[in-house]
């Protein structure tokens, strides 16, 4: 049998339907298509007189890996082709290294670490008390590590509500955070700030 694999982006994507098209077998006819790869082993029967099948997004695991696509005819012959996949449909979570009820001063920094990052992180942006602050977060030394720099942030004296938004290369956007010793996921963190020397 012969077939083509539909176009697959070489960049990270969060949704992916994998189409196998132009399926042809002039003698016995195509029978089924088998997809194998990372945590993937799925067969789809080719309907009578059909020349395409689609592996749905929900059946394709996240990750960067190769899928083998094998088309079988009714006589048991097969043709195999491969396609490289870069899929990330998981929202990232930001771990904020900030102790409950701690106070930040003008020279404080807070370490931010992105978890669940299958694809590369494109940006981490802070909104302080409802106002975007593009200067408050800078890249850290390690991969998926960022620094909230109080000296560059527009914090008010006292308690400040900060929302961090993480965007990854696949286009996932998340404001999920875990702060300090908490295990629960929240949508914001409260920083207490005191810049006045005693």
C-alpha positions as CSV (number, residue, x, y, z in Angstrom):
1,X,0.0,0.0,0.0
2,X,1.0,3.6,-0.5
3,X,0.0,6.7,1.4
4,X,0.9,10.2,2.5
5,X,1.1,11.8,5.9
6,X,-0.6,15.2,6.3
7,X,1.6,18.2,7.0
8,X,2.9,18.4,10.6
9,X,4.5,21.5,12.0
10,X,8.1,21.4,12.9
11,X,7.4,23.8,15.7
12,X,5.7,23.0,19.0
13,X,1.9,22.8,18.9
14,X,-0.7,22.2,21.5
15,X,-3.3,20.6,19.2
16,X,-2.5,18.0,16.6
17,X,-4.7,15.8,14.4
18,X,-2.5,13.4,12.3
19,X,-4.0,12.7,8.9
20,X,-3.0,9.7,6.8
21,X,-4.3,10.4,3.3
22,X,-4.1,9.2,-0.3
23,X,-4.2,5.6,0.9
24,X,-3.9,3.3,-2.1
25,X,-3.7,-0.4,-2.6
26,X,-4.6,-1.5,-6.2
27,X,-4.9,-5.2,-5.4
28,X,-6.5,-6.3,-2.1
29,X,-7.3,-2.8,-0.7
30,X,-6.2,-1.1,2.5
31,X,-7.3,-2.6,5.7
32,X,-6.0,-0.7,8.7
33,X,-3.5,2.0,9.8
34,X,-1.4,1.4,12.9
35,X,0.3,4.3,14.8
36,X,3.1,3.5,17.3
37,X,5.3,5.8,19.3
38,X,5.8,7.2,22.8
39,X,2.9,5.8,24.9
40,X,1.1,5.3,21.6
41,X,-0.2,2.1,20.0
42,X,-3.4,2.6,18.1
43,X,-5.0,0.9,15.1
44,X,-7.7,2.5,12.9
45,X,-9.6,0.5,10.4
46,X,-9.8,2.0,6.9
47,X,-13.5,2.3,5.9
48,X,-14.5,0.7,2.6
49,X,-13.8,3.1,-0.4
50,X,-12.1,5.6,2.0
51,X,-8.6,6.9,1.2
52,X,-7.8,8.7,4.6
53,X,-8.0,8.2,8.3
54,X,-7.2,10.7,11.1
55,X,-5.6,10.1,14.5
56,X,-7.3,12.5,16.8
57,X,-5.5,15.0,19.1
58,X,-6.7,13.3,22.2
59,X,-4.9,10.1,21.2
60,X,-1.5,11.7,20.7
61,X,0.6,12.0,23.9
62,X,2.6,15.2,24.7
63,X,6.3,15.2,23.9
64,X,8.9,15.3,21.2
65,X,9.3,12.0,19.5
66,X,8.7,10.0,16.3
67,X,5.5,8.2,15.4
68,X,5.6,5.2,13.0
69,X,2.6,5.0,10.7
70,X,2.0,1.6,9.1
71,X,-0.7,0.9,6.5
72,X,-1.7,-2.7,6.1
73,X,-3.6,-4.1,3.1
74,X,-6.1,-7.0,3.3
75,X,-3.4,-9.5,2.3
76,X,-1.2,-8.4,5.2
77,X,1.4,-6.4,3.3
78,X,2.5,-3.2,5.0
79,X,4.2,0.1,4.3
80,X,5.7,2.2,7.1
81,X,6.6,5.9,7.2
82,X,7.6,8.0,10.2
83,X,6.7,11.6,11.3
84,X,8.3,13.7,14.0
85,X,5.9,15.1,16.6
86,X,6.4,18.1,19.0
87,X,3.2,18.4,21.0
88,X,2.6,20.2,24.3
89,X,-1.0,20.6,25.5
90,X,-0.2,21.0,29.2
91,X,-0.5,24.3,31.0
92,X,2.7,25.1,32.9
93,X,2.8,25.7,36.6
94,X,5.1,28.3,38.2
95,X,6.6,27.6,41.5
96,X,7.2,30.8,43.5
97,X,9.9,30.6,46.2
98,X,8.2,32.9,48.7
99,X,7.6,32.0,52.3
100,X,4.1,32.8,53.7
101,X,3.9,36.1,55.5
102,X,7.5,37.0,54.6
103,X,8.4,40.6,53.8
104,X,10.2,41.8,50.7
105,X,12.5,44.8,50.7
106,X,13.8,47.0,47.9
107,X,16.8,44.6,47.3
108,X,14.8,41.3,47.4
109,X,14.5,38.8,44.6
110,X,12.2,35.9,44.4
111,X,13.1,32.7,42.5
112,X,10.5,31.5,40.0
113,X,10.7,28.0,38.4
114,X,8.4,26.7,35.6
115,X,7.4,23.1,36.0
116,X,5.5,20.8,33.5
117,X,7.3,22.6,30.7
118,X,7.4,20.1,27.8
119,X,8.1,22.8,25.2
120,X,10.4,25.8,25.8
121,X,9.0,28.7,27.9
122,X,8.7,31.9,25.8
123,X,7.9,34.4,28.6
124,X,6.9,34.9,32.2
125,X,5.1,38.2,32.9
126,X,3.9,39.7,36.1
127,X,0.8,41.8,36.8
128,X,1.0,43.7,40.1
129,X,-2.3,44.8,41.6
130,X,-3.9,44.5,38.2
131,X,-1.2,46.4,36.3
132,X,1.2,44.6,33.8
133,X,4.8,45.1,34.8
134,X,7.1,44.0,32.0
135,X,10.3,44.8,33.9
136,X,9.6,42.8,37.1
137,X,10.6,39.3,35.8
138,X,14.0,38.4,34.2
139,X,15.5,35.2,33.0
140,X,17.4,33.2,35.6
141,X,20.7,31.2,35.1
142,X,19.1,27.8,34.6
143,X,16.5,26.6,32.1
144,X,12.9,27.5,32.9
145,X,14.1,29.6,35.9
146,X,13.1,33.2,36.3
147,X,13.7,36.0,38.9
148,X,11.1,38.4,40.3
149,X,13.3,41.5,40.9
150,X,11.8,43.8,43.5
151,X,14.1,46.6,42.6
152,X,12.5,46.7,39.1
153,X,8.9,45.9,40.2
154,X,6.2,48.5,40.8
155,X,5.2,47.2,44.3
156,X,3.2,49.3,46.7
157,X,4.0,49.4,50.4
158,X,2.1,46.6,52.2
159,X,0.3,43.7,50.6
160,X,0.4,43.3,46.8
161,X,-1.5,40.8,44.6
162,X,0.7,39.5,41.8
163,X,-0.4,37.3,38.9
164,X,2.3,35.6,36.8
165,X,1.4,34.5,33.3
166,X,3.6,31.8,31.6
167,X,3.5,31.4,27.8
168,X,5.3,28.4,26.2
169,X,6.4,27.7,22.7
170,X,3.3,25.6,21.9
171,X,1.1,28.6,22.8
172,X,-0.2,27.3,26.2
173,X,-0.9,30.3,28.5
174,X,-1.2,29.7,32.2
175,X,-1.5,31.7,35.4
176,X,-1.2,28.6,37.7
177,X,1.2,29.0,40.6
178,X,2.3,27.2,43.7
179,X,3.7,29.4,46.3
180,X,6.1,28.7,49.2
181,X,5.3,25.5,51.0
182,X,1.7,25.3,49.6
183,X,0.7,22.3,47.5
184,X,-2.5,23.8,46.2
185,X,-2.5,25.6,42.8
186,X,-3.5,29.2,42.9
187,X,-4.0,32.0,40.4
188,X,-2.1,34.7,42.3
189,X,0.3,35.3,45.1
190,X,0.4,38.0,47.7
191,X,3.7,39.7,48.3
192,X,4.2,41.9,51.4
193,X,6.6,44.8,50.7
194,X,8.3,47.3,53.0
195,X,10.9,49.6,51.5
196,X,11.2,52.0,54.5
197,X,14.3,51.6,56.5
198,X,13.8,51.6,60.3
